[in-house]
Amino acid sequence: MLLHQQTVDRANLKRPVFAVTAGRSGTKYLQKLFALLPDTLSLHESSPNFVHAMRHAQTNPEAAVAFVRDQKLPFIAGQDEARYVETSPLFCKGFAEAFIRLGVIPDIIVLRRNPREIARSLLRLNSVPARTGLGVRYLLQPNDPGALPLPLWTHMSNYQLCFWYALEIERRQLRYAEIFRDLGRRVVEVQLMELLDFQRFRAVAGELGFLTTAVKDLETRFEELAQIRHNTVGEGPVPGVDSDLGAAENAVWDGIFHYEPLLRTKVMARYEGVAPAPIPDDEA
């Protein structure tokens, strides 16, 4: 128990930051942005990787606790850098609660992208909840305990399942933002397009307690990084996508309405008037 408490204390000293996001939302780009800051270890999906425990953790929360206690916390505690940032989209899939239970309560970045863009991007990768290898390994699915119910989901299209997943993460983003604020932690909410602006990135870093004003050549390095971001993932033809996206999405919205009647209003308001966001080349 003494060794565990020492690990917890050292991990807390790193003032860790995790992302709450669906993926396909600029997580690698976000990781590289924080890697620009001094004395900061910024990682994406590094070892020990949440994915090795994610699927088991959906039906056995103790698996998530064991993974965080025995692997992730010792790894964080053992780093030399003063700050730790991880942008893995798996943190919000059973591991946030494990961190809280073990006494290491991070700050969070709620990284959002339009659910339609995320769903199209996932479908392009053939990453479909419950139906493809990537989907089973990395994504939540409607029959997971604690996930947003979707009646008759086995009869829905691949695109509809990807869209459902994007909505489930929106729901979790709302939930975790409230939980971590109640726990007294910093919660920064940002959309992908905002992170293409240097001043907005500085503001996000500042809200999380990172000092950026004296970092030499930070804006120059930011602009160099931003220049390599563009591709059109989620735009144009997508293999297997429904011909009428609106109708396909409405069926999903109708299915979840009785479980989250206000979610559609909140999500639609969030993305109204927001242009589609390209994501970095290395996330294609």
Backbone hydrogen bonds, N-H to C=O, Kabsch-Sander energy under -0.5 kcal/mol:
donor,donor_aa,acceptor,acceptor_aa,energy
5,Q,1,M,-2.3
6,Q,2,L,-2.2
7,T,3,L,-2.1
8,V,4,H,-2.6
9,D,5,Q,-2.7
10,R,6,Q,-2.4
11,A,7,T,-2.6
12,N,8,V,-2.5
13,L,9,D,-1.6
14,K,10,R,-0.7
14,K,11,A,-1.0
15,R,12,N,-1.8
17,V,84,Y,-2.0
18,F,107,D,-2.1
19,A,86,E,-1.3
20,V,109,I,-2.9
21,T,19,A,-0.6
30,L,26,G,-2.5
31,Q,27,T,-2.3
32,K,28,K,-2.2
33,L,29,Y,-2.1
34,F,30,L,-2.0
35,A,31,Q,-1.4
36,L,32,K,-0.5
36,L,33,L,-1.3
37,L,34,F,-1.4
40,T,37,L,-0.8
41,L,83,R,-2.7
42,S,40,T,-0.7
43,L,41,L,-0.5
43,L,85,V,-2.7
52,H,49,N,-1.7
53,A,50,F,-2.1
54,M,50,F,-1.3
55,R,51,V,-0.6
57,A,53,A,-2.4
58,Q,54,M,-0.9
58,Q,55,R,-0.8
59,T,55,R,-0.5
59,T,56,H,-0.9
60,N,56,H,-1.3
63,A,60,N,-2.2
64,A,60,N,-0.7
64,A,61,P,-0.6
65,V,61,P,-1.8
66,A,62,E,-2.6
67,F,63,A,-2.0
68,V,64,A,-2.5
69,R,65,V,-2.8
70,D,66,A,-2.8
71,Q,67,F,-2.1
72,K,67,F,-1.9
73,L,68,V,-3.0
75,F,71,Q,-1.6
76,I,72,K,-2.6
77,A,73,L,-2.9
78,G,74,P,-1.4
79,Q,76,I,-1.5
82,A,39,D,-0.7
83,R,39,D,-1.8
84,Y,14,K,-1.3
85,V,41,L,-2.9
86,E,17,V,-2.5
87,T,43,L,-2.3
91,F,88,S,-1.0
93,K,90,L,-2.1
95,F,91,F,-0.8
96,A,91,F,-1.2
99,F,95,F,-2.2
100,I,96,A,-2.0
101,R,97,E,-2.7
102,L,98,A,-2.0
103,G,99,F,-0.6
103,G,100,I,-1.2
104,V,99,F,-2.1
105,I,103,G,-0.6
107,D,16,P,-2.2
108,I,186,R,-2.2
109,I,18,F,-2.3
110,V,108,I,-0.6
110,V,188,V,-3.2
111,L,20,V,-1.3
111,L,109,I,-1.0
112,R,110,V,-0.6
112,R,190,V,-2.5
118,I,114,N,-2.2
119,A,115,P,-2.7
120,R,116,R,-2.4
121,S,117,E,-2.2
122,L,118,I,-2.6
123,L,119,A,-2.2
124,R,120,R,-2.2
125,L,121,S,-1.3
126,N,123,L,-1.3
127,S,122,L,-2.6
128,V,126,N,-0.7
131,R,128,V,-1.7
132,T,128,V,-1.7
136,V,132,T,-2.8
137,R,133,G,-2.0
138,Y,134,L,-2.5
139,L,135,G,-2.2
144,D,141,Q,-2.5
147,A,144,D,-2.1
153,W,150,L,-1.3
155,H,152,L,-1.6
156,M,153,W,-1.5
161,L,157,S,-1.9
162,C,158,N,-2.1
163,F,159,Y,-2.6
164,W,160,Q,-2.7
165,Y,161,L,-2.3
166,A,162,C,-2.0
167,L,163,F,-2.0
168,E,164,W,-2.6
169,I,165,Y,-2.1
170,E,166,A,-1.7
171,R,167,L,-2.4
172,R,168,E,-2.1
173,Q,169,I,-2.6
174,L,170,E,-2.0
175,R,171,R,-2.0
176,Y,172,R,-3.3
177,A,173,Q,-2.1
178,E,174,L,-1.5
179,I,175,R,-2.3
180,F,176,Y,-2.8
181,R,177,A,-1.6
182,D,178,E,-2.3
183,L,179,I,-1.4
184,G,181,R,-1.8
185,R,180,F,-2.7
188,V,108,I,-2.3
190,V,110,V,-2.8
192,L,112,R,-1.9
194,E,191,Q,-1.1
195,L,191,Q,-0.9
195,L,192,L,-1.2
196,L,193,M,-1.4
197,D,194,E,-1.6
198,F,196,L,-0.5
201,F,197,D,-2.2
202,R,198,F,-2.5
203,A,199,Q,-2.0
204,V,200,R,-2.6
205,A,201,F,-2.8
206,G,202,R,-2.5
207,E,203,A,-2.5
208,L,204,V,-1.2
209,G,206,G,-1.6
210,F,205,A,-2.7
212,T,210,F,-0.6
215,V,212,T,-1.4
216,K,214,A,-0.6
218,L,215,V,-1.4
221,R,217,D,-2.5
222,F,218,L,-2.5
223,E,219,E,-2.6
224,E,220,T,-2.0
225,L,221,R,-2.0
226,A,222,F,-2.8
227,Q,223,E,-1.5
228,I,225,L,-1.2
229,R,226,A,-1.4
235,E,232,T,-2.4
241,V,238,V,-1.9
245,L,243,S,-0.6
248,A,244,D,-2.2
249,E,245,L,-2.9
250,N,246,G,-2.4
251,A,247,A,-1.7
252,V,248,A,-1.2
253,W,249,E,-2.9
254,D,250,N,-2.8
255,G,251,A,-1.8
256,I,252,V,-1.9
257,F,253,W,-1.0
259,Y,256,I,-1.6
260,E,256,I,-2.3
263,L,260,E,-1.3
264,R,260,E,-0.5
266,K,262,L,-2.0
267,V,263,L,-2.8
268,M,264,R,-2.8
269,A,265,T,-1.9
270,R,266,K,-1.4
271,Y,267,V,-1.4
272,E,268,M,-0.8
274,V,271,Y,-2.1
275,A,273,G,-0.5
281,D,228,I,-1.2
283,E,280,P,-2.0
284,A,281,D,-1.7
